[in-house]
Amino acid sequence: MISADTIVAPSTPHGFGGLAVVRLSGNKSVDVVKKLIPSTVVSPLKNRYATTASVVAPSGEFFDEVVVTYFKNPASYTGEDIVEISCHGSPAVVASLLTYCVEYGCRMAEPGEFTRRAFLNGKMDLIQAESVASLIHSRSIDAAKLNTKLVRGALSNNLNLLRENLIKALSLIEYELDVSEEELSFDRIDEGRALLSSVKTSLDKLLFSYHDGRVISAGARVVITGKPNVGKSTLLNVLVGKNRAITNKTPGTTRDTVESHSVLGGVPVCFVDTAGLRDTPDPIETEGVGRSIIERDNADLVICLIDGLLYPIDNIDVKKLTVINKVDVLNKADLNIFLKEHSDVIPISALKEKNIQSLRGDILSKLLNKNFRSSDVYLTTKRQNVAIGTCLGYVNQAEALWQSSGSEIELIAIELREALVSLDFLLGPTSVDVVLDEVFASFCVGK
């Protein structure tokens, strides 16, 4: 599908720099560039060659010296004619160049429209397309590696193999419904069960991968909670390596949540300092305590910080680490007895930076499963997780029906067709516009 519109957008971030890139896509891309750069009429653009040229403003005045690269359809990112103009990286130059392109027949691209066109033109499936957005927003090298694998089709290839096995299993049923006049043979029963068992194992593995994939790709939220003046702000500052939160001996210094981002063992982490948990007549501090509880309940990991030999009693549903701070001022004998009784408690001194590196390792262990391997394929988005879970539900139903001798084979076929619909929804062939809008809304304009 080649769109009638030719779109244009900057593909580099707004700001000052040595270079900026303006990208055009559509069947009028070359014509627009010819108007921008009259020299191309004499020396036409060559496919996949970089050409130095002079941009002339509509007034006829020289505007900028640029490098133009032409990608002829269908061998381009979008599957359409694409022209990329590398100009000087002044926001004023970029804005003027965009204005000229619109004046000559382009329209400004919507967020993610280049990648959306790539999907609609069959250059990538929906998983690859949404992974492009995740790759752009990657905040660690491990996140970038994971999303690069997905962009290159690692997850899509796995799902297509599962789809083929489901189609094979369904074909056995369809044969019986449409061709065979005999009962389903034992050979076909065994073959079908083996196919479904293999698919089920793979789907289970993918579902299990979602937690780690989401944490690596999107990052984790680690909330530091505890009573006032236990050292939460000091711990935040030490963990992120900068003075992000105000520290003071006065209880209740932190009234609101304070966030700071860091990368821990390849995992992007947002550490959140919160207001001390206590009953208080101060309405502002009370609001801060309420926000602390909300953050705690929605965290990927909670660090329960204490500063005395009193074990906290709480009912936190999310993962947690109990950490005792200020061990440098506690009685060593009493501390040792306490730690023997509570082996899950991690002793640190945030002020003296004692055992902080060990705490970082404990945080990472809590965030990722022990069998995490960067070489594996992972689900990274909620959409993927829901679709795979739905598919697994239908496969389980089909397997149960297949093992039941009294089941009608038409029912098995229905479950398998629904399982295939779930995979198609994930890969893109059956996606509706609402799903596409959600996927591409998070993109930057030039992608």
C-alpha positions, -999 to 999 in steps of 0.1 A, spaced: 0 0 0 16 33 -12 -1 63 5 -12 92 -16 3 116 8 40 125 10 50 132 46 79 150 61 94 153 97 127 158 115 142 125 124 167 139 149 158 155 183 150 192 185 180 213 196 213 226 184 239 202 168 263 197 140 237 180 118 200 173 117 181 149 94 148 157 77 130 127 63 104 126 35 83 95 25 58 91 -4 56 91 -41 62 129 -43 94 128 -23 118 131 -52 97 158 -69 97 179 -37 135 175 -34 139 186 -70 122 219 -61 144 223 -30 175 214 -49 173 225 -85 207 209 -93 190 175 -91 173 182 -124 207 183 -141 223 156 -119 194 133 -107 195 115 -73 209 79 -74 193 52 -53 213 47 -20 239 73 -29 246 104 -7 246 135 -28 260 169 -17 237 197 -29 225 233 -22 191 240 -10 175 271 -26 147 289 -7 114 296 -26 126 332 -30 155 319 -51 182 326 -24 208 300 -13 197 285 19 219 257 31 245 231 19 231 196 26 236 159 19 207 141 3 202 103 3 175 87 -18 160 52 -11 138 40 -39 107 20 -32 102 -8 -22 137 -12 -7 133 15 19 122 17 55 86 25 47 84 6 14 78 40 -3 103 65 -19 122 80 10 146 110 8 167 120 39 182 155 40 211 160 63 213 198 70 230 219 96 216 213 130 201 246 138 164 245 149 158 275 126 173 257 96 152 226 103 120 246 107 126 265 75 134 233 56 102 217 68 82 248 58 96 246 23 88 209 20 52 215 31 50 244 6 61 221 -22 35 194 -15 43 175 17 23 173 49 38 170 84 40 134 96 20 122 126 39 105 155 51 71 143 37 75 108 69 64 91 69 31 110 32 27 106 36 29 68 64 3 71 40 -20 89 11 -14 64 35 -19 35 46 -53 49 81 -42 58 77 -54 94 50 -70 116 34 -52 145 58 -67 171 88 -53 152 70 -20 148 63 -15 185 98 -27 193 112 2 172 96 26 197 109 7 226 144 7 210 143 45 206 134 49 243 159 23 256 176 36 287 203 9 290 225 -11 267 207 -43 277 173 -28 268 187 -17 235 201 -51 227 168 -68 237 147 -44 215 171 -47 186 166 -85 186 128 -79 185 131 -54 157 151 -79 137 123 -105 142 135 -128 170 101 -129 187 82 -128 155 101 -158 141 92 -178 173 56 -169 170 54 -178 134 68 -212 142 41 -216 168 15 -205 143 27 -231 118 23 -258 144 -12 -246 153 -21 -247 116 -8 -282 113 -29 -293 143 -59 -276 129 -54 -292 95 -56 -326 111 -91 -316 124 -101 -300 92 -92 -331 73 -115 -352 95 -143 -326 91 -140 -322 54 -125 -353 39 -123 -384 61 -154 -406 66 -137 -426 94 -130 -418 130 -99 -398 139 -70 -422 136 -46 -429 165 -17 -416 145 -34 -382 139 -44 -381 176 -8 -386 187 5 -361 162 -20 -335 172 -13 -340 209 24 -337 203 20 -304 183 -2 -289 210 21 -300 238 51 -283 220 31 -251 214 19 -251 251 55 -254 263 67 -225 242 38 -203 252 44 -210 289 81 -200 285 71 -168 267 46 -159 294 72 -165 321 96 -142 302 73 -112 304 84 -99 338 121 -98 330 114 -85 295 93 -56 307 118 -48 335 147 -48 310 129 -29 283 107 -4 302 126 -3 335 116 -10 371 102 12 398 119 8 432 103 26 461 121 34 494 96 34 523 98 36 561 92 58 591 105 94 592 142 100 596 153 64 589 176 76 561 154 71 530 166 103 512 203 95 520 199 60 506 183 73 474 212 97 469 238 70 475 220 45 451 218 70 422 252 86 430 240 122 433 223 145 458 188 142 444 168 144 476 171 169 505 184 153 537 180 167 572 178 153 608 143 168 612 117 141 607 92 148 578 117 166 556 104 147 525 68 158 519 64 145 483 78 117 462 113 123 447 123 103 417 158 96 402 168 73 373 198 51 372 209 19 355 216 -11 377 232 -41 362 217 -33 328 182 -26 343 169 9 340 156 17 375 136 46 388 143 50 425 115 67 444 121 84 478 88 88 498 75 107 528 79 90 561 50 68 572 34 81 603 2 97 617 5 135 616 -18 165 620 0 183 592 -23 181 561 6 185 537 26 157 553 -6 136 554 -9 140 517 27 130 513 21 98 533 -9 90 511 12 93 480 39 71 497 14 43 501 2 46 465 38 44 453 45 15 475 15 -5 463 24 1 426 62 -6 428 81 -34 412 102 -36 444 98 -19 478 128 -13 501 115 -13 536 140 8 555 144 6 593 170 21 616 165 2 648 163 -34 660 126 -37 655 114 -59 627 87 -42 606 53 -59 604 37 -51 570 14 -67 544 30 -55 512 19 -76 482 47 -66 459 83 -78 461 103 -63 490 137 -60 507 139 -52 544 170 -31 550 184 -19 583 202 14 581 227 32 604 244 0 615 275 21 622 258 35 653 241 3 665 254 -20 692 273 -47 673 264 -75 697 227 -66 696 229 -62 658 244 -97 653 216 -113 674 190 -94 654 204 -104 621 206 -141 632 169 -140 641 160 -121 608 183 -135 581 163 -117 554 173 -82 567 201 -65 548 225 -43 571 238 -11 556 250 24 565 238 48 538 257 77 553 290 57 554 281 39 522 286 5 539 273 -26 521 257 -4 494 272 -24 465 258 -56 481 224 -40 484 225 -31 447 231 -68 439 202 -78 461 179 -53 444 189 -66 410 183 -102 421 148 -93 432 140 -75 400 151 -103 376 146 -140 377 176 -161 385 175 -178 351 175 -145 331 197 -148 300 202 -119 277 204 -143 247 168 -155 252 137 -139 236 114 -120 259 79 -105 258 83 -68 266 48 -52 264 15 -58 281 -2 -62 247 22 -91 239 16 -107 274 -22 -105 271 -22 -120 236 1 -149 245 -20 -156 276 -52 -156 256 -36 -179 230 -24 -203 258 -59 -204 272 -73 -216 239 -45 -241 234 -52 -256 269 -89 -259 260 -80 -276 227 -56 -300 244 -82 -309 271 -108 -316 244 -83 -336 223 -76 -359 253 -113 -364 260 -126 -393 239 -162 -380 240 -154 -345 226 -167 -333 193 -137 -325 170 -156 -294 158 -150 -279 193 -113 -286 190 -112 -268 157 -130 -237 172 -104 -234 200 -75 -237 176 -89 -211 153 -93 -187 183 -56 -195 193 -45 -185 158 -66 -153 160 -47 -144 191 -13 -148 174 -25 -129 143 -37 -101 166 -2 -100 181 17 -100 148 -7 -76 131 -27 -91 103 -60 -88 121 -53 -56 141 -79 -29 139 -71 9 137 -76 13 174 -48 -11 181 -25 6 156 -32 40 170 -22 28 205 10 12 193 23 41 172 11 70 195 43 67 216 67 72 186 85 104 179 73 123 149 103 114 126 100 77 131 
